[in-house]
Amino acid sequence: MIVALNNKSNLTKEEYKNYIEDLIKIECQSKIILCPTFLNLGSMTVKDIHLGAQNVSSTASGAYTGEVSASQLKSYNAEYCIVGHSERREYQKESNEEISLKINKLFTEGIIPILCVGETKEQRENNQVEAVLKEEILSATKTLSNEEKSKLIIAYEPIWSIGTGIIPTNIEITAVFKYIKEFLPDSKILYGGSANEKNVDILKEVSLIDGYLLGGLSLKPQDLKIFLNKLEN
Ligand code: 13P
């Protein structure tokens, strides 16, 4: 299982130091990908924990104030990078076009993109789930080779589930994962959205789930430990 930890815009320098001390005490078989903020990404490398970023510039290095390029991420040993998170799509108005450029920049540096896709509550109620996912996936992958497509990781994060405590049913998750596999049969697919130590017993019944992208739970090492323990046993 892949368990990616999206710290989002949390943890000061000091808090991150304490957090890492707790995180490294967790023993598990899953592949942990830690995605801290850019500032914390550079602060330390931890054995057995893979490093990921939460975002990357769609441009190369150069005169782009405030941006962080894929080659800079590479130089800090980032192996993965989240792209197209719904929070960035909403607050930073990131378009599918820009997300496609970011994915290309990452592959150029040998960094694996974790592409987030997912629908709003309204889109689900209007039976637009497949249309939304199709657009997000096809626009992001149109320039990729088959090899790159197979390396791309997808995180299905229904927007109505993020931070709400509400999760889709296993039937809903299975239907979406099967649909994504029609486009990307070889990609690993993660589930994200209010996954926690209380609902993992239900979620792990979905055999198509290759792993999880955790937000809130990523910040609580004690609960994360319980989550991993339940997931793996
Ligand atoms: P929560 O786990 O807090 O719902 O966040 C999920 C998420 O957005 C991970 O990228």
Residues whose N, C-alpha, C, O or C-beta is under 5 A from the ligand:
A	BS01	13P	N6 S161 I162 G163 T164 G192 G193 S194 A195 L213 L214 G215 G216 L217
